Amino acid sequence: MRKYYLAMLAALCVFLPLPACVSAQLSLHDAETDIAVEKGLICWFEGNTEKAEKILSELTDSGTANPVPYHALAIMVIDRQHDYPRALRLYNRHRALAPNHTREYRAILPLLDKYAAQGCVQAQLMRARLTEWGLAGSIDFSRGMLFLRRAADGGYAQAQRELGILYETGIGVEKDIHKAMSFYSAAALQNDAPAMKDLAVLLFRRAKNDRARIDTALNLLRISAEADFADAQMIFAKICDNGVCVKQDKRKALYWCEKAAQNGCAEAMYALGWLYEHGRGVKKSASESLKWYEDAARNSDANAQFRLGVMYYTGTVVKEDHVRAYSFFKRAAEQGNVSAWYNVAWMNKNGDGTRKDFEEARKWFIRSAMAGNREAQYNLGVMYANGDGTEPDSEEAMFWFELSRLSGNKNAQENIDAIAKSLNAAAKDRAARRAKTAFKRMAPSSQQND
């Protein structure tokens, strides 16, 4: 869900035999942090935002593992200074911490309920997010919408924008583009840069050949970008680079891409890494390329993680290191990078950069194979034929070899012919029919292996 945490990881509680004095110190530290957080929130909700910002900033600057101050401060700096780069950094830190810290959110529920009932729109927004994002442990969209609507009805731009997101995506409510545009417009009128960007994107999608609508969208996007909202800057970079609705301007595209990267956009960081690696629009520089790829990877960009995996695997720019390569490939794979799925599988199968693990290899080969990778399909055939990590299964091997052949792997036929000798007609027929069914179910765009 865009800008939302669709599902938060369940907190993993590991009970270690710590000495009593250590446990007491940890509990005391947590209690002191909880008190400071509560003090900061009360100041904020009662209108003393300057003091609240000071308290919450001290907590975040100290590197606290409590996610609440990062969350509250991100909302606050958007309200007070429209400081979107700082808000993005705070949200990124919050996103990393929140899944394992539901206790901290449960601790502030009574406080949020108290001030939300009194009409504090910031408390209502945070209360809505706790329920919609599952920050306190469970997700309840209907209850979250109740708080969000109250904040939006109170004229709160951030709540109006988030209602627009829900109506645009149809998450928790019936999809309604007109309502989405209405809420985005209400927030945009209050100079909410993210809402301007969201409204601009919707206008572009619905513009067709309506020049007036296109110009309105471009103007909204420009204002959002000039307010240092990184997402808008990156979209502007793409528009200028491709000449969409504007005259193509590579220099301006690079300018906005650099601005977006400096303001925390991981996609822009990756784009700059690619530009410096290939010398497109900039002087070719291995060191600059590596720097931007590393920055993007630290900000969870899967493409950058994959590219760094390739660089460490091949020894390009950096010293060859298959252990580090595997680490980057695995991080990219876990974020859904399809190319990384195959690499992780291959390295597990061969014990390359990691210990040999046929079960892990099979898991990632299957993901890659069902995305249409014929080499992954072929490798699964080999694994089942040889009994790598499992009992040999000629029929299952035949299925994967046949699927690989259908996907365009000419080398699969030799293995099909060899393994067919160990199967009866019924088994061969089952494997062939399963392969045809699986092949038809794959999206045409996934049936490629570039």
C-alpha positions in Angstrom: 0.0 0.0 0.0 1.7 3.2 -1.1 2.7 5.3 1.9 1.1 2.7 4.2 2.5 -0.3 6.0 0.3 -3.0 4.5 1.3 -5.6 7.1 3.6 -5.1 10.0 5.8 -8.0 11.0 4.8 -9.7 14.3 7.1 -8.8 17.2 9.6 -11.6 17.8 10.1 -12.0 21.6 13.3 -13.9 22.5 13.7 -14.5 26.2 17.4 -14.7 27.1 18.7 -15.6 30.6 19.9 -12.1 31.5 21.1 -11.2 35.0 18.5 -9.5 37.1 20.4 -6.3 37.3 20.7 -6.0 33.5 16.9 -6.6 33.0 16.2 -3.9 35.6 18.5 -1.4 33.7 16.8 -2.2 30.4 13.3 -1.8 32.0 14.3 1.5 33.6 15.7 2.8 30.3 12.5 1.9 28.5 10.4 3.5 31.2 12.4 6.7 31.1 12.0 6.8 27.3 8.3 6.1 27.6 7.9 9.1 30.0 9.9 11.4 27.7 7.7 10.3 24.7 4.5 10.9 26.6 5.8 14.3 27.8 6.6 15.3 24.2 3.2 14.1 22.9 1.3 16.0 25.6 3.2 19.2 24.8 2.4 18.7 21.1 -1.3 17.9 21.5 -1.7 20.9 23.9 -0.2 23.3 21.4 3.4 23.8 22.8 4.9 22.5 19.6 8.3 24.2 20.1 8.9 22.3 23.4 7.5 19.1 21.9 9.8 19.3 18.9 12.8 19.8 21.3 11.9 16.8 23.4 11.2 14.5 20.5 14.3 15.7 18.6 16.5 14.8 21.6 15.0 11.3 21.6 15.6 10.7 17.9 19.0 12.3 17.9 20.0 9.9 20.7 19.1 7.0 18.4 16.3 5.6 20.5 14.8 2.3 19.4 11.3 3.6 20.3 9.6 4.3 16.9 7.0 6.7 18.3 9.2 9.9 18.4 10.3 9.4 14.8 6.7 9.1 13.7 5.4 12.0 15.7 8.3 14.3 14.7 7.8 13.4 11.0 4.2 14.6 11.2 5.3 17.7 13.2 8.1 18.9 10.8 5.7 18.7 7.9 3.1 20.8 9.8 5.6 23.3 11.1 8.3 23.7 8.5 7.2 21.6 5.5 10.5 19.9 5.9 9.9 16.9 3.6 13.5 15.7 3.4 13.8 15.5 7.2 10.3 13.9 7.4 11.4 11.2 4.9 14.5 10.4 7.0 12.3 10.1 10.1 9.8 7.9 8.4 12.5 5.6 7.0 13.9 5.1 10.5 10.4 4.6 11.9 9.6 2.0 9.2 12.7 0.0 10.2 11.8 0.1 13.9 8.0 -0.2 14.1 7.5 -3.9 13.3 9.3 -5.0 16.5 8.0 -2.3 18.8 4.3 -2.7 19.1 4.6 -2.3 22.9 5.6 1.3 22.6 2.5 2.0 20.5 0.2 0.2 22.9 1.6 2.3 25.7 0.5 5.6 24.1 -3.0 4.4 23.1 -4.8 5.9 26.1 -3.1 9.2 25.5 -4.0 9.2 21.8 -7.6 8.3 22.6 -7.9 11.1 25.2 -6.7 13.9 22.9 -8.4 12.5 19.8 -11.7 12.6 21.7 -10.9 16.3 22.5 -10.6 17.0 18.8 -6.8 17.2 18.4 -6.3 16.4 14.7 -2.7 15.3 15.2 -3.8 12.7 17.8 -6.6 11.6 15.5 -4.1 11.1 12.6 -1.7 9.1 14.8 -4.6 7.1 16.2 -5.9 6.3 12.7 -2.4 5.1 11.6 -2.0 2.9 14.6 -5.1 1.0 13.6 -4.7 1.1 9.8 -1.0 0.3 9.8 -1.2 -2.3 12.6 1.4 -0.4 14.6 -0.1 -1.6 17.9 -0.5 -5.2 16.7 -3.8 -5.4 14.8 -5.4 -3.8 11.7 -8.9 -2.4 11.8 -9.6 -0.2 8.8 -13.1 0.8 9.8 -12.0 2.2 13.1 -9.0 3.8 11.5 -11.2 5.5 9.0 -13.3 7.0 11.8 -10.3 8.8 13.2 -9.0 9.8 9.8 -12.3 11.3 8.7 -12.5 13.3 12.0 -9.1 14.8 11.3 -9.9 15.5 7.7 -13.2 17.1 8.6 -11.2 19.3 11.0 -9.3 20.6 8.0 -6.1 18.7 8.6 -4.2 18.5 5.4 -2.2 15.4 6.2 -5.4 13.5 7.0 -7.1 14.8 3.9 -4.2 13.6 1.8 -4.2 10.1 3.4 -7.9 9.8 2.8 -7.2 10.6 -0.9 -4.7 7.8 -1.0 -7.2 5.3 0.4 -9.9 6.4 -2.1 -7.4 6.3 -5.0 -6.2 2.8 -4.1 -9.4 1.4 -2.8 -7.8 0.2 0.4 -10.3 -0.2 3.2 -12.9 1.8 1.2 -14.6 1.5 -2.2 -12.3 3.0 -4.8 -13.5 6.5 -5.8 -11.2 8.6 -7.9 -13.4 11.7 -7.6 -13.3 11.6 -3.8 -9.6 11.0 -4.0 -9.1 14.1 -6.2 -11.4 16.1 -3.8 -9.3 15.2 -0.7 -6.0 15.8 -2.6 -7.3 19.2 -3.7 -8.3 20.2 -0.2 -4.8 19.3 1.1 -3.1 20.9 -1.8 -4.9 24.2 -1.1 -3.1 24.1 2.2 0.3 23.8 0.4 0.7 20.1 1.2 3.4 19.1 -1.3 2.7 15.3 -1.3 -0.9 16.0 -2.0 0.0 18.3 -4.9 2.2 15.5 -6.3 -0.6 12.9 -5.9 -3.2 15.2 -7.5 -0.8 16.0 -10.4 -0.3 12.3 -11.1 -4.1 11.7 -11.1 -4.6 14.7 -13.5 -1.9 13.4 -15.8 -3.6 10.0 -15.9 -6.9 11.5 -16.8 -5.7 14.3 -19.0 -5.6 12.5 -22.4 -5.2 15.5 -24.7 -6.6 18.1 -22.4 -3.8 20.7 -22.4 -5.3 22.8 -19.6 -5.4 19.8 -17.3 -1.8 18.9 -18.3 -0.6 22.4 -17.5 -2.4 22.3 -14.1 -0.7 19.0 -13.3 2.7 20.3 -14.4 2.3 23.4 -12.2 1.3 21.4 -9.2 4.2 19.1 -9.7 6.6 22.0 -10.1 5.4 23.6 -6.8 5.7 20.3 -5.0 9.2 19.7 -6.4 10.3 23.2 -5.5 9.1 22.5 -1.9 11.8 19.8 -1.8 9.4 16.9 -2.0 11.6 14.2 -3.4 8.9 12.1 -5.0 7.8 15.1 -7.1 11.4 15.9 -8.0 11.9 12.4 -9.3 8.7 12.5 -11.4 9.8 15.8 -12.8 13.2 14.3 -13.7 11.5 11.5 -15.6 9.2 13.9 -17.4 12.1 16.1 -18.5 14.2 13.1 -19.5 11.5 11.5 -21.7 10.0 14.7 -23.0 6.5 13.8 -21.7 4.2 16.8 -21.9 7.3 19.1 -22.0 10.3 19.7 -24.2 12.9 17.0 -23.6 15.7 18.5 -21.4 18.4 16.1 -20.2 20.1 18.8 -18.2 17.0 19.7 -16.3 16.3 16.0 -15.8 19.7 15.5 -14.2 19.1 18.6 -12.0 15.9 17.2 -10.6 17.3 13.7 -10.2 20.2 15.1 -8.2 17.8 17.2 -6.0 15.6 14.1 -5.4 18.6 12.0 -4.4 19.9 14.7 -2.1 16.5 14.8 -0.4 16.4 11.1 0.3 14.7 9.5 -2.8 16.3 6.0 -3.2 15.1 5.6 -6.7 16.9 8.8 -7.7 20.1 7.6 -5.9 19.9 4.4 -8.0 19.4 6.4 -11.2 22.5 8.5 -10.4 24.5 5.4 -9.8 23.5 4.1 -13.2 24.2 7.4 -14.9 27.7 7.6 -13.4 28.4 3.9 -14.1 27.5 4.3 -17.8 28.6 8.0 -18.3 25.1 9.1 -19.5 24.8 12.9 -19.1 27.6 12.9 -16.6 31.3 12.1 -16.6 31.8 8.4 -16.1 32.9 7.7 -12.6 33.2 4.4 -10.9 33.6 6.0 -7.4 30.5 8.2 -7.8 28.5 5.3 -9.2 29.4 3.1 -6.2 28.6 5.9 -3.8 25.1 6.4 -5.2 24.4 2.7 -5.4 25.5 2.3 -1.8 23.3 5.2 -0.7 20.3 3.7 -2.5 20.9 0.3 -1.1 21.0 1.7 2.4 17.6 3.3 1.7 16.3 -0.2 0.7 16.3 0.2 -3.1 16.2 -3.4 -4.4 17.7 -2.4 -7.8 20.7 -0.9 -6.2 21.1 -3.9 -3.9 21.0 -6.2 -6.9 23.6 -4.0 -8.8 25.9 -4.1 -5.9 25.5 -7.8 -5.7 26.7 -8.0 -9.3 29.6 -5.7 -8.7 30.9 -7.7 -5.7 30.3 -11.0 -7.5 32.3 -10.0 -10.6 34.8 -7.7 -8.9 33.7 -4.7 -10.9 34.9 -1.4 -9.3 35.1 -3.2 -5.9 37.2 -6.2 -4.7 35.5 -9.5 -5.6 33.6 -10.8 -2.5 30.9 -13.5 -3.0 29.8 -13.3 0.6 28.9 -9.7 0.3 27.5 -10.3 -3.2 25.2 -12.9 -1.7 24.1 -10.5 1.1 23.1 -7.9 -1.4 21.3 -10.4 -3.7 19.4 -11.8 -0.7 18.3 -8.3 0.4 17.1 -7.5 -3.1 15.4 -10.9 -3.5 13.5 -10.4 -0.2 12.2 -7.1 -1.6 10.9 -8.8 -4.7 13.7 -8.2 -7.2 13.0 -11.0 -9.7 16.5 -11.1 -11.1 17.9 -11.6 -7.6 15.7 -14.6 -7.0 17.6 -16.7 -9.5 21.0 -15.5 -8.2 20.1 -16.4 -4.6 18.9 -19.8 -5.6 22.0 -20.5 -7.7 24.4 -19.5 -4.9 22.5 -21.6 -2.3 22.6 -24.6 -4.7 26.3 -24.3 -5.2 27.4 -23.1 -1.8 28.8 -19.9 -3.5 29.1 -17.0 -1.0 26.9 -18.9 1.5 26.6 -22.4 2.8 25.1 -25.0 0.4 21.4 -25.2 1.1 19.3 -27.2 -1.4 16.0 -26.4 0.4 16.7 -22.6 0.2 17.8 -23.0 -3.4 14.6 -24.8 -4.4 12.5 -22.1 -2.7 14.1 -19.3 -4.7 14.3 -21.3 -7.9 10.6 -22.0 -7.7 9.9 -18.2 -7.3 12.1 -17.4 -10.2 10.7 -20.3 -12.3 7.1 -19.3 -11.8 8.1 -15.7 -12.8 9.1 -17.3 -16.2 12.8 -17.8 -15.8 13.6 -20.8 -18.0 17.1 -21.3 -16.4 15.4 -21.6 -13.0 13.0 -24.1 -14.4 15.8 -26.1 -15.9 17.7 -26.1 -12.6 14.7 -27.4 -10.7 14.5 -30.2 -13.3 18.2 -31.1 -12.5 17.6 -31.0 -8.8 14.6 -33.3 -8.9 16.4 -35.6 -11.3 19.5 -35.9 -9.1 17.6 -35.8 -5.8 19.4 -32.7 -4.6 18.0 -32.1 -1.1 15.0 -34.4 -1.8 14.2 -37.8 -3.1 14.7 -38.2 -6.8 11.5 -37.6 -8.7 11.6 -38.2 -12.4 8.0 -37.0 -13.1 8.6 -33.7 -11.2 11.9 -33.3 -13.1 10.1 -34.0 -16.4 7.6 -31.2 -15.5 10.3 -28.6 -14.9 12.3 -29.6 -18.0 9.1 -29.4 -20.1 8.2 -26.0 -18.7 11.7 -24.8 -19.4 11.4 -26.1 -23.0 8.1 -24.3 -23.4 9.7 -21.1 -22.1 12.4 -21.3 -24.9 15.2 -23.3 -23.4 16.5 -25.5 -26.3 18.8 -27.4 -24.0 15.9 -28.8 -22.0 14.9 -31.3 -24.8 18.0 -33.5 -24.3 17.1 -34.0 -20.6 13.5 -34.6 -21.5 14.5 -37.4 -23.8 16.8 -38.9 -21.2 14.4 -38.8 -18.3 11.4 -40.0 -20.4 13.0 -43.4 -20.5 12.3 -43.9 -16.8 8.6 -42.9 -17.0 5.5 -44.6 -18.2 3.2 -43.0 -20.6 0.7 -41.8 -17.9 3.5 -40.0 -15.9 4.9 -38.4 -19.0 1.4 -37.2 -20.0 0.7 -35.7 -16.5 4.0 -33.9 -16.5 3.4 -32.5 -20.0 -0.1 -31.3 -19.2 1.0 -29.7 -15.9 3.8 -27.8 -17.8 1.3 -26.5 -20.4 -1.1 -25.3 -17.7 1.7 -23.6 -15.8 3.0 -22.0 -18.9 -0.4 -20.6 -19.9 -0.8 -19.1 -16.4 2.4 -17.2 -16.6 2.0 -13.6 -17.6 3.4 -13.1 -21.2 5.7 -10.4 -19.9 7.3 -12.8 -17.4 8.1 -15.4 -20.1 11.5 -13.9 -20.8 15.0 -14.5 -19.6 17.0 -11.4 -20.5 
